[in-house]
């Protein structure tokens, strides 16, 4: 693990969580093994969800086994993301369903639950020695059309997965960001003790 990227926490947290971050430098020559791909989605499958409804759906494109599909998914990305995702061997798209599977009623928790599944997936990536980077910069409507995503599902995030490469693979600002220490807002900015006006101590 790049110690410069380990989370500087106020108290210790699990190493997998402290070591999870979103790199952009991927080793284009090293594919993700099939058993590791299955391990990633198994982790997502066992995430919590309201009523155990599992409202998430994931599409996966492995450049080694499906270069045409991978290229179509890549073409959905923003230009700024294409500049570095070009080296990622695996692309994954998370989608959140709007209706409960069990009764067809609206599910207002589905995006939260899909995020939980994606967090499980990216933490599992760390456990497997992989890197994962979630992105909002993609054309969800284009993805919906290209991959026949049903209307009741919302494309949420594209996730690049692979083996991390050296930061110097990147250029300019991206390289500098890859090397810079991570930071977060102080705990009291986002976490409160019983009332919104009372920052947690």
Secondary structure, DSSP 4 states (H G I P E B T S, - for coil): --GGGS---SS---HHHHT------B-TT-PPPHHHHHHHHHHHHTS--GGG---EEEEEEETTT-HHHHHHHHTTB-HHHHHHHTT-SEEEEEEEESB-TTT--B-TTHHHHHHHHHHHHHHHHHHTT-EEEEE--B-HHHHHHHTT--TTEEEEEEEEEE-B--GGGS-HHHHHHHHSPP----HHHH-BSSSTTSB--
